[in-house]
Amino acid sequence: MTINPEVFFQYSSSGIAAVVIYWIKQNMQIPEATIARELYLMMEEPLGIVRDYRL
């Protein structure tokens, strides 16, 4: 599994705040475990690692 390309685009363009806005616009229909994993990854790893993330 990879990080959602739209989430990565939002993150790389405008940061974590843009990702949160994206999730809200999706009516928070993303599973909580996915949100937690992606948020942790974005906060802990460099942009290149986030881009190439594989689970």
LOKOLBA-169498 format. One record per atom (N, C-alpha, C, O): x, y, z; atom name. Coordinates in steps of 0.1 Angstrom, whole numbers. Each point is the difference from the previous one (the first is absolute). Example, Ala and Ser with C-alpha at 12.3 -4.5 7.8 and 13.67 -1.06 7.14 Angstrom:
<X->132, Y->-57, Z->78, site->N>
<X->-9, Y->12, Z->0, site->CA>
<X->9, Y->12, Z->0, site->C>
<X->10, Y->0, Z->7, site->O>
<X->-14, Y->11, Z->-14, site->N>
<X->9, Y->11, Z->0, site->CA>
<X->-8, Y->11, Z->8, site->C>
<X->5, Y->11, Z->1, site->O>
***
This chain:
<X->9, Y->-12, Z->0, site->N>
<X->-9, Y->12, Z->0, site->CA>
<X->9, Y->12, Z->0, site->C>
<X->10, Y->1, Z->6, site->O>
<X->-14, Y->9, Z->-13, site->N>
<X->7, Y->13, Z->0, site->CA>
<X->-9, Y->11, Z->6, site->C>
<X->-12, Y->-2, Z->2, site->O>
<X->19, Y->13, Z->1, site->N>
<X->-8, Y->11, Z->5, site->CA>
<X->-9, Y->5, Z->-12, site->C>
<X->4, Y->0, Z->-11, site->O>
<X->-16, Y->5, Z->15, site->N>
<X->-9, Y->5, Z->-10, site->CA>
<X->7, Y->11, Z->-8, site->C>
<X->5, Y->10, Z->6, site->O>
<X->-4, Y->-11, Z->-20, site->N>
<X->7, Y->11, Z->-8, site->CA>
<X->-6, Y->14, Z->3, site->C>
<X->8, Y->9, Z->0, site->O>
<X->-21, Y->-8, Z->2, site->N>
<X->-6, Y->13, Z->2, site->CA>
<X->5, Y->6, Z->14, site->C>
<X->3, Y->12, Z->1, site->O>
<X->-2, Y->-21, Z->9, site->N>
<X->5, Y->4, Z->13, site->CA>
<X->15, Y->5, Z->-2, site->C>
<X->3, Y->10, Z->6, site->O>
<X->5, Y->-18, Z->-13, site->N>
<X->14, Y->4, Z->-2, site->CA>
<X->0, Y->14, Z->-7, site->C>
<X->8, Y->8, Z->3, site->O>
<X->-16, Y->-7, Z->-14, site->N>
<X->0, Y->13, Z->-7, site->CA>
<X->-3, Y->12, Z->9, site->C>
<X->7, Y->10, Z->0, site->O>
<X->-18, Y->-12, Z->8, site->N>
<X->-3, Y->11, Z->9, site->CA>
<X->11, Y->3, Z->10, site->C>
<X->3, Y->11, Z->3, site->O>
<X->3, Y->-22, Z->3, site->N>
<X->10, Y->2, Z->9, site->CA>
<X->13, Y->6, Z->-6, site->C>
<X->5, Y->10, Z->6, site->O>
<X->-1, Y->-14, Z->-17, site->N>
<X->12, Y->5, Z->-6, site->CA>
<X->-2, Y->15, Z->-5, site->C>
<X->9, Y->7, Z->-1, site->O>
<X->-22, Y->-4, Z->-2, site->N>
<X->-2, Y->14, Z->-5, site->CA>
<X->-2, Y->10, Z->11, site->C>
<X->5, Y->11, Z->0, site->O>
<X->-13, Y->-16, Z->10, site->N>
<X->-4, Y->10, Z->11, site->CA>
<X->1, Y->-5, Z->14, site->C>
<X->-3, Y->8, Z->9, site->O>
<X->8, Y->-20, Z->-7, site->N>
<X->2, Y->-4, Z->14, site->CA>
<X->-12, Y->-8, Z->6, site->C>
<X->-10, Y->-3, Z->-7, site->O>
<X->12, Y->0, Z->19, site->N>
<X->-10, Y->-8, Z->8, site->CA>
<X->-13, Y->6, Z->0, site->C>
<X->-11, Y->-7, Z->0, site->O>
<X->10, Y->20, Z->2, site->N>
<X->-13, Y->7, Z->1, site->CA>
<X->-8, Y->-3, Z->-13, site->C>
<X->-12, Y->-2, Z->1, site->O>
<X->18, Y->2, Z->-13, site->N>
<X->-7, Y->-2, Z->-12, site->CA>
<X->-5, Y->-15, Z->0, site->C>
<X->-11, Y->-2, Z->-6, site->O>
<X->18, Y->-7, Z->12, site->N>
<X->-4, Y->-14, Z->0, site->CA>
<X->-13, Y->-1, Z->9, site->C>
<X->-9, Y->-7, Z->-3, site->O>
<X->9, Y->14, Z->14, site->N>
<X->-11, Y->0, Z->9, site->CA>
<X->-13, Y->6, Z->-7, site->C>
<X->-11, Y->-6, Z->1, site->O>
<X->13, Y->16, Z->-8, site->N>
<X->-11, Y->6, Z->-8, site->CA>
<X->-5, Y->-10, Z->-10, site->C>
<X->-12, Y->-1, Z->-2, site->O>
<X->21, Y->-6, Z->-5, site->N>
<X->-4, Y->-10, Z->-10, site->CA>
<X->-8, Y->-11, Z->7, site->C>
<X->-10, Y->-4, Z->-5, site->O>
<X->15, Y->-1, Z->17, site->N>
<X->-8, Y->-10, Z->7, site->CA>
<X->-14, Y->5, Z->3, site->C>
<X->-10, Y->-7, Z->-1, site->O>
<X->9, Y->20, Z->6, site->N>
<X->-13, Y->5, Z->3, site->CA>
<X->-9, Y->1, Z->-12, site->C>
<X->-12, Y->-3, Z->1, site->O>
<X->18, Y->7, Z->-12, site->N>
<X->-8, Y->1, Z->-12, site->CA>
<X->-5, Y->-14, Z->-5, site->C>
<X->-10, Y->-1, Z->-7, site->O>
<X->17, Y->-9, Z->11, site->N>
<X->-4, Y->-14, Z->-3, site->CA>
<X->-10, Y->-5, Z->10, site->C>
<X->-3, Y->-12, Z->1, site->O>
<X->-2, Y->21, Z->8, site->N>
<X->-9, Y->-3, Z->10, site->CA>
<X->5, Y->-10, Z->10, site->C>
<X->-7, Y->-8, Z->6, site->O>
<X->20, Y->8, Z->-4, site->N>
<X->7, Y->-9, Z->9, site->CA>
<X->-4, Y->-14, Z->-2, site->C>
<X->-1, Y->-8, Z->10, site->O>
<X->0, Y->4, Z->-22, site->N>
<X->-4, Y->-14, Z->-4, site->CA>
<X->12, Y->-9, Z->0, site->C>
<X->-1, Y->-12, Z->-3, site->O>
<X->13, Y->17, Z->6, site->N>
<X->12, Y->-8, Z->0, site->CA>
<X->1, Y->-7, Z->13, site->C>
<X->-3, Y->5, Z->11, site->O>
<X->7, Y->-18, Z->-12, site->N>
<X->1, Y->-8, Z->13, site->CA>
<X->9, Y->7, Z->10, site->C>
<X->11, Y->5, Z->-4, site->O>
<X->-14, Y->-6, Z->17, site->N>
<X->8, Y->7, Z->10, site->CA>
<X->14, Y->-6, Z->0, site->C>
<X->10, Y->8, Z->2, site->O>
<X->-8, Y->-20, Z->-5, site->N>
<X->14, Y->-6, Z->0, site->CA>
<X->8, Y->6, Z->-11, site->C>
<X->12, Y->2, Z->2, site->O>
<X->-18, Y->1, Z->-13, site->N>
<X->7, Y->6, Z->-12, site->CA>
<X->4, Y->14, Z->4, site->C>
<X->11, Y->4, Z->-3, site->O>
<X->-21, Y->4, Z->8, site->N>
<X->3, Y->13, Z->4, site->CA>
<X->12, Y->0, Z->10, site->C>
<X->9, Y->8, Z->-1, site->O>
<X->-10, Y->-16, Z->11, site->N>
<X->11, Y->-1, Z->10, site->CA>
<X->13, Y->-3, Z->-6, site->C>
<X->11, Y->6, Z->3, site->O>
<X->-10, Y->-16, Z->-12, site->N>
<X->12, Y->-4, Z->-6, site->CA>
<X->6, Y->11, Z->-9, site->C>
<X->12, Y->3, Z->1, site->O>
<X->-21, Y->3, Z->-9, site->N>
<X->5, Y->10, Z->-9, site->CA>
<X->5, Y->13, Z->8, site->C>
<X->10, Y->6, Z->-4, site->O>
<X->-18, Y->-3, Z->14, site->N>
<X->4, Y->12, Z->8, site->CA>
<X->13, Y->-2, Z->7, site->C>
<X->9, Y->8, Z->0, site->O>
<X->-7, Y->-20, Z->6, site->N>
<X->13, Y->-4, Z->7, site->CA>
<X->11, Y->1, Z->-10, site->C>
<X->11, Y->5, Z->3, site->O>
<X->-13, Y->-11, Z->-15, site->N>
<X->11, Y->0, Z->-10, site->CA>
<X->4, Y->14, Z->-4, site->C>
<X->12, Y->3, Z->-1, site->O>
<X->-22, Y->5, Z->-1, site->N>
<X->3, Y->14, Z->-5, site->CA>
<X->7, Y->8, Z->11, site->C>
<X->8, Y->9, Z->-3, site->O>
<X->-11, Y->-12, Z->16, site->N>
<X->7, Y->8, Z->10, site->CA>
<X->14, Y->-6, Z->4, site->C>
<X->8, Y->8, Z->5, site->O>
<X->-6, Y->-20, Z->-8, site->N>
<X->13, Y->-7, Z->4, site->CA>
<X->10, Y->-1, Z->-11, site->C>
<X->12, Y->-2, Z->3, site->O>
<X->-16, Y->2, Z->-15, site->N>
<X->9, Y->-4, Z->-11, site->CA>
<X->2, Y->11, Z->-10, site->C>
<X->-9, Y->9, Z->-2, site->O>
<X->21, Y->-8, Z->-5, site->N>
<X->2, Y->10, Z->-10, site->CA>
<X->-9, Y->-3, Z->-12, site->C>
<X->-6, Y->-10, Z->-2, site->O>
<X->4, Y->21, Z->-6, site->N>
<X->-10, Y->0, Z->-11, site->CA>
<X->3, Y->-12, Z->-10, site->C>
<X->-9, Y->-6, Z->-5, site->O>
<X->22, Y->3, Z->2, site->N>
<X->3, Y->-11, Z->-9, site->CA>
<X->-5, Y->-14, Z->6, site->C>
<X->-4, Y->-8, Z->-8, site->O>
<X->5, Y->6, Z->21, site->N>
<X->-4, Y->-12, Z->6, site->CA>
<X->-16, Y->-1, Z->-1, site->C>
<X->-5, Y->-11, Z->-3, site->O>
<X->-1, Y->22, Z->5, site->N>
<X->-15, Y->0, Z->-1, site->CA>
<X->-4, Y->-3, Z->-14, site->C>
<X->-9, Y->-9, Z->-2, site->O>
<X->16, Y->15, Z->-8, site->N>
<X->-3, Y->-3, Z->-14, site->CA>
<X->1, Y->-15, Z->-3, site->C>
<X->-8, Y->-5, Z->-8, site->O>
<X->18, Y->-1, Z->13, site->N>
<X->3, Y->-14, Z->-4, site->CA>
<X->-5, Y->-10, Z->10, site->C>
<X->3, Y->-12, Z->-1, site->O>
<X->-12, Y->16, Z->10, site->N>
<X->-4, Y->-8, Z->11, site->CA>
<X->-7, Y->-13, Z->-6, site->C>
<X->-8, Y->1, Z->-9, site->O>
<X->12, Y->-12, Z->15, site->N>
<X->-7, Y->-13, Z->-3, site->CA>
<X->-3, Y->-7, Z->13, site->C>
<X->9, Y->0, Z->9, site->O>
<X->-20, Y->-6, Z->-8, site->N>
<X->-4, Y->-7, Z->12, site->CA>
<X->2, Y->-15, Z->-2, site->C>
<X->-3, Y->-8, Z->9, site->O>
***
